[in-house]
C-alpha cells in the first residue's frame, strides 16, 4: 500500500494534548516513516496463547 499525503505550510503555536485514545495517532511536523505497533493493556497472565476450542452453538 502506498499512502501519500501532501501538505502545505503549517505553523503550530502551541498544543495541549489532554487525552489520546487507543488506536489514535498524533503527528506534528514532517513524518517520513510510520511504524505500526500493537500493545496489550491486559496483564500477561490473562492472555491466552495457543490452540483454542471453538464453542458449539
C-alpha positions, 0 to 999 in steps of 0.5 A: 500500500502506498499512502501519500499525503501532501501538505502545505505550510503549517505553523503550530503555536502551541498544543495541549494534548489532554487525552489520546485514545487507543488506536489514535495517532498524533503527528506534528511536523514532517513524518517520513516513516510510520511504524505500526505497533500493537500493545496489550493493556491486559496483564500477561497472565490473562492472555491466552496463547495457543490452540483454542476450542471453538464453542458449539452453538 
